[in-house]
Each structure stands twice: as C-alpha cells, then as structure tokens.
C-alpha cells in the first residue's frame, strides 16, 4: 500500500499516541507529527511509525485518514492540506470508536472522576491474569510504563471514555462503568449536571443490547441518572448501600486498605490495596463486578490488587526525601481534591497541599466548592492559575482565592510566579514527616521533582 493508513497530527500527545500505538500493534501503517520530540513520539517511532518533528503540509504522504484532537486549530498546515486533498479527517474519539470495533468485547470506563485509575487498575489485573487485553488509558500505567497496549490475539479492549466534550455518546461498549457524575467541564456543559445527565442517558442507551452498565449507587449524580434510564441491564456496586456488589469490613492502615467484597449476601473474598482512599475501594468494586460478570473466579484475580501501585499523576509518590513524602495528583475539581485529601486523613502527620487551579472558568464556576475543599489540610500553598487557554476572569484568581480561604481559618499562602519560583519558596518551609500533595492538571506535576532536587542539595 502506498503511503500510510493513518496520520496523527500531534502524535506525541498522551491520547493520540495511545491510539497510534494500538493501530501499529494491530498492523496498520501510521505516520504523525508533533512540535517536539518526546517519550511518546519515540515509543510510536520504535513501533514503526514515521514521525515528523514540526508540522508541515508535506508531512502527509499518500492518502491516510488524518486523526486530530480538539486542540488542533483550523489553520494547522497539515489539517489544511488534508482538507485540500479531500482526505478523511477523524477526531480522536472517532478513531477510538474505530479501534473499539476491532475487538470482541469493549469495556468502557467513565464518570466525572476516577476513570483513569479504574481503567488502569482493570488493565493491570487483566494483564496479570494473562487475558492479554488491549487498552487505551488517559495516563501512564507505571508497572508497564505505558498508556496503551494490544496483542494480536486481544479479545478485550479497555478504554477510558472522556465525557468532557460530549463525544462519549459515540461509543457502543459491551460493558460500561460509571464511577460518579457531577457538574464539571462547565465550558461545554452550560447547564452543569443536567447536561451531563442527558449525555450519559444517551451513553447508557448506546450500550450493546446484551451488555451491562456497572454503576456506583453511593453517588448522588449516578442516582439521578438511574431515575431517567432503563434498568434492565444495570449492575450496582456500593460501600454504603445494599447493592449487587458491596464492600464491607473496611480497615484503613496508613497507606493500606483491606476490605471484603460481597456479591449480594455471599462473600467473594478479601481485597488488599496499597493505594489509600475510599475512591479506590469503589474502583476495586467496579473491577470485581466486571471480572465476576465475565465468569472469572475471585481467587484468580484478587491477589493482584495488592500489586497495583496506582497511575502516573494519580496519588503517585514522586519523592520521599528527609522523611518528607511528596505525592502528585491530577485532582483539579473540588470533588477530586477532597477525595485525594481524604486518602491521607487517617495519617497522623502534617499535611501540606500545593494547589494550582486549572482554568479560570473552572475556578469561577466552582469557586464556593473549591473554598470548601481544603478543610483537612494543615498548610496550603496556592499557585497561579494554569490557564489552559482561558482568559483571566475578573476577581477569580489565585491571589483572591488564597485570601478568601485564609479567612476561613486555613493557613494559606499565595505564591506568584512560575513553578520553579514556587518550589524555591516552599522547599525550605517543609518539615520532617510532612506529607505533601501537589494538586492540579497543569505543570504543577513538575514541582515535586524540583522540591526533591532542592532538598537534596
């Protein structure tokens, strides 16, 4: 065949590279471009992709399907060339849909929060029990150091399904997990939760007729969804309520969690997690429900939960120096922040949070909720907003946020400037045995390493 089957604009992105990797492993010819070389461009290049650094109309060879993300602007030279040549242009969500149809069983993980960890945990467990799953995750699975993989004989395809732009309604999974539903992505969902519920009603309707929907009934948004959907294919899981699958007798011990899982009133067995937090119990419940529904025996997979160390940027321990533990987390929504902080609430040490708000629109839209998110913290540092393309909005900025939250009695400090300056300010103020959590979806992920370097000088 002349040319390539697919050409990815911005192939170095975490989402784009995941799709490109799977297509390469499935035997397709792939090319792509990105502005900079990265570990992701190197991965797909090693698998046989032709990667161009820099974006130029001449990078498109033959008549490939051109894959773009929402971040690609209309004046991109490769996109303009693709339109000029009348090539098929596919949004990354359509490419994911195309890939999902290549496999016998499609398992989609969804919800406002937690889907990256849930999809990573499921992929890890299914890898461990040698089911050879294909998977595309919105983060790095540290044990395998990848965000995607597939095998020639993969029967199962696991994917994190993004609701942020409404494209989730395109998919037709065999199994769908809904962790939780809450108002978010307010730039797209103008009416908040009401719009999200409409999107998920359609998503549930799109599950294959013989498929199943696994839903956490401890979540208020999920229960609102249950009132507007058909319930004949619903499987429930819970900690607090009677459900098809329930966690009981939970024991929290520092960073470890142990609990029993019941199917109806029948004990399946005990699970041990080395990642803390109630939210990870829900993740494990969802996965046990899926694997049990697939007909697997509990003893086949239960022992591997204790080997799952989490996802990159999801409660990831990035430094442990001078008895100071630094944990990096992608949390950028009030509920995510409270969930992450709740994971350390039983640890008897000083808790320090470094928060970088993500998007002015989110900070403004959820201002009150953000102000209530840090009540369990001993010390809070607030960094400048990571705009992600947003324009500043009146008084909704980090300086005012730190001022308002300090009025509530929380020890909060605003730090102006870039990440490096913030690290230089914070590092000398940390104490032995501190637990430090870096929170946000922007470049705050770099600060843990910077603080570690400063403390080791």
N, C-alpha and C positions, 0 to 999 in steps of 0.2 A: 504494500500500500504506500502511495506517495504521501509525504507529509506526516501529520500526526492526527490521532483520533480526537485529542483534547488539548486545548491550550489554556492555561490558567494565568490570568492577569493577577499579579500579587500572589504568586505561588508560595512565597515564604511566610504567609500568614498561617496561624495555627489551624484555622478551619480549612483553608484552601489546601494546605499541604497534606492534611489528613485525607481529603478526598483524592488528591493526586496519588498519594501512596497506595491507597486501596486499588485504584484503577490500574496502576502499574503492576501490582501484585496479581491482578486479575487478567493481565496480559494485554492491556491497552497501551498504545503509544501516546506518550504525554510530553508536551513541552510547556514552558511557562517563563514568566519574567517577574523580577522584583527589583526594587530600587537598590537594595543592598543584599549582599550575601549573608546568610545566617545558617544556624544549625538545621533549620527546616529545608532550606534550599539544598544543602549538602546531602540531606537524607534522601530526597527525591532524586537528586542527581546520581547518587550511588546506585539507586534502583533502576536507572536507565533514562530518566527524564533529561531532556535538553533544556538547560536553564540559562536564560539571558539575564545579566545584571544590567539594569537600566531598561527603560521602556521605550520601544521604537516600533513603528509600523512594520518594519522589515523582520521583526521577530516572529511574525505569523507566517508559517510555512505550510503550503498545501491548503487544505480546506477543513481545518479542525473545527469542532464545536468549541466555542470560546466561553470559558467559565469565569464569571465575575462575582464579586460580592457587592453589598450595598455601599461599600466605601469607595468603589471605583467611580470616578467622576465622568461626566458625559464627554468632556474634552480629552480624555485619555487617548493617546495616539493609536494604541492597539485596538481599543474599542471602536474608534472612528474607522479604522481600517477594516475591522470585521463587518461593520455596517456597510461600508463601501463595497465589500466583496459579497455582501448578502449571505454571510455565514450565519449558522445557527448560534445564537447567544443564549447562554443558560445561566441563570442565577445559581449561586452555590446551593441553595435549598432545592432547586430542581435537579441539580447534579446528585445531591444526597438521595433524593427520591429515586432517581435512575439507578443508583447503586443499590438501594434497598430492595429493588425489584429483582436483583440478580441472585438473591438468596431465598432459601426455602422459608425461613422463619425470621421475621423482622420484629425486634424488641426495641420500642422507643421509650426513653426516659424523659419525663417532662415535669414542669412545675416552675413556679417563680424562683424558688431557691433549691439548691442541693442536687440538681440533676447531674452535674459534673462528677461529684463524688459517688453518687449512686451508679452511674453508668461505668465509672472506673472500677468500683468495687465488684460489680457484676462481671465485667470483662476479666478482671483478675481471677475471680473464683472459677469462671468457666475455662480460663486458660489453665488453671491449676488442676482441674479435673479432666483436662485433655479433651475438651469438646471442640477445640480449635475454632473459637468464634472469630468473626470479623467484627471490627469495632471502629467507630469514629467518635472521639471524645473531645470536649472543649478544653482540655488541659492535659498535662503530661502525667502519665502513669509511671511514677518513679521506678518501680520494680523492673519494668521493661523499658524504661526511658523512651517512651513513645506516646503519641496521641492517637495512633491508628495502627491497624494491622489486619491482615487477612491471609487465609490459606486457600490453596486451590480447591480443597475439599470442605471449605467452611459451609456449614448448614445454617448457622445462626448469624444474624447481623445485629449488633447492638449500636444504637446511636443516641446521642443527646439531642433532643429536639428543642430548638430555640423558639420561644414564643414572642421575642421582643418586637418583631416586625410583622407578625401575623402569618408568616409563611408556614407555621406548623400545620395549618389546615390542608397542606398539600399531600401529607403523608397518609399511608394506609397500613399501619402496623398490625401485626398479629397480636402483639401484647403491648399495652400502653400503661406506664406507671405515671401517676400524678401525685407528686410529693406534697404539694401545697399550692394554693392560689392566693394571690394578694395583689393590691394595686402596685404597679411598677411600670417602667417604660412609658411614663406619662406623656412623653413627646409623641408617642404613637397612639396609646390608649387614652384618648382625651377624656373619656368618662370613667377612667380608673377601672376598678374591679368589674363593673357592669360590662365593659367592653371585653375584658379578659374572659369573663364567663361565657359571653357569646362565642368568642373564638374557640374556647375549649368544648363548648357544646358541639360545635361543628367537628372538632378534632375527634371527640368520642364517637360521633356518628360515622366517622371515616375509618374506624377500626374494622377490620375484616369481620364478616358475619359470624364466623366461628371463633373469633378472637376474644380476648379478655382485657378488662380495664382494672388495674390494681390501684386502689385509692386510699389514702390516709384519711380516716374519718375523724381524727383529732383536730383537723384544720378547719377553721370556720369557712374559708372560701371554698374548700372542697365540698363541704356540706351544702353550701348554697348551690353548687353545681349539681349535686345529687338530686336536688329538687326540680331541676329542669331537663334531666336526661332520662332515657330509658335505663332500667336497672337489671335487665335480664343477663347481662354479661359482666356484672360488677363483682370484684373480689375485694374485700375490705381488709385493712390492717390498722392496728391501733396499739397504744400503750394504755390509754385511759378509759377506753370503752370496749364493750363486747364487740368482737369482730371475727372475721374468718381466721385471721392470724393475729395473735396478740403476744406482746412481750410482758412477762411478769417476773417478780422477784429480782429486781434490778439492784446491782451492787456497784457503786462508783468507788474506785480506789485510785486516787491521784489521776494518772493518765489512762487507766484501765477501766473497762466496763464489762461486767458479766451479767447475763440475764437468761431466762428460759423463754422458749418460744412454744406457744400452744396453737394447734390447729383446732378451732372450735374449743372443746374442753380436753383435747388429747395432747399430752406433752410430746413434742417432737424431739426436744433436747436442749442443750445449753450452748450459748454462744459467748465467746470471749473476744472483745475488741481492744486493740491497743491504741485506738484513737478515741478521745473522750467526747462526751456530749450526747444529749438526748437525741439530737438530729441524726446521729449515726446509728442509733438504735432503730429509728424509722427506716433508714437506708437498708440496714440488715434485714429488717422485717419484710420490706418490699422484695428483696432479692430471694429470701427464703420462700416467699409466696410464689414467685416466678418459677424457681427451680423445683419446688414441690409440684406445681401445676404441670411442669414438663415431665414429671414422673421420676425425678431423681430422688434417691434416698438421702435423708438428712445426714447420715454418717459419712456419706461420700464427700460432702462439701463443707460441713460445719467447721471442721478443724482448720480450714484455710482462712477463716475470718480473722484469726489472731495474727496472721502474717500480713494482712493488708495495712500498710502504714500511711494511707491517705493519698491525696493527689497533690501535684505541684500547685502551690498557692492556695491550698485548702487545708488550713491548720498544719502547715508544713514547718517543721522545726528547721530553721535555716542557720542557726548559730547557737552554741552552748559554750560560753566562754566566761571564766571567772565566776562560775555559778550563776550566770545570767542566761536565761533561756529566751531566745528570740523566735517567735512564731509568726510566720507570714500567712495572711489570709486575704482572699479576694473579696471579702464581705464589703459591700458598698451600698446596701439597702438597710434601713433600720432593723428589720427582722433578722437579716443575715448577721448584722453586728451583734444583736442581742443573743442570737443563737451561738455565735462563736464565743462570746464572752461567758455565756452560761457554761461552756465546756470547762472553764477553769474556776468556776465559782466555789468548788469544794477544795481547791488547792490553797493551803494556808501560807501564802506568800504575797508580797506586794505586787499588785497588778498594774502594769503601765500600758496604756494604749497610745499608739501613734496613728492618727486618723487623717487621711487625705480624701476629702469629699470628691465625688466623681460626678461631674456635670452640674452646672448651675441650675438647670431645670429640675434635676432630681433633688438638689438641696432645697430649693424653694418649695417644690411640690410636697415634700415630706419634712419640712422644717420642724414642726412640732414633734413628729415621731423621732427624728434624729436627736432632738434635745432630751428625749426620754431613754436614749439607747445606752448611755454610759454610766448609769447609776451604780453599777457594781465595781467601777474602776477607781483605783486609788490616785492615779495621776493620768491626765490626758494631755497629749500634745496635738494641736490641730494645725495641719499644714495647708498651704494654699490649695484652692480647688484645682483639680485636674480637669480642664475644660472639655476635653474630647470633642472640640469643635464648637461647643456652646459659647455664646457671648455672655459677658457678665450681666447679672440681673440686679439692678438697684442695690438694696442693702443686704442681699443674700450672698454673703461672702464668709470666708473663714474667720476673719478678724471679729466680725459681729457674732458669728456662731460661738466662738470661744468666750466672748464677753457674756453672751446670754446663758451659756451653760455654766459658767462660773457663778452667775447669780443664783443658781440652784444649789450652790454649796459644793460643786465638784471642782477639784483642783485642776484647772485647765489653763493651758498656755498656748497662745497663738505664736507660730514661728513663720516669719515671712521669708520668702526666697526659695531657692531650689532644694532638691533632696540632699545634696552634698552639704549645704549650709545647715540644714536641719539636723543631719547626722552629727556634725561638729558641735552643735548646741546640745543635743540630747545625750550623747555618749558619756560625757563626764558627770552627768547628773544621775546615772543609773547606779544601783547599789547591788551588792552581792545578794543572790537568791531572788532577784526580781524575775517575774515572768512578763515579758514584753511582747505585745501583739501589734503587728503592723497591719492596718486595715485599709483597704481601698482597691480599686480596679485599675489605677494608673501606674505611674512609675515608682510609687512607694515600695514596690516589690524589691527595689534595689537597696533600700535603706538598711535592711538587716545586715547585709554583707558589708556595707560601709561602716556601720557601727562596730561590727566584729573586727574589721581592719583597724579602726581607731583604738579599740580596747586592747588589741594585741601588740601595739607599738611599744 
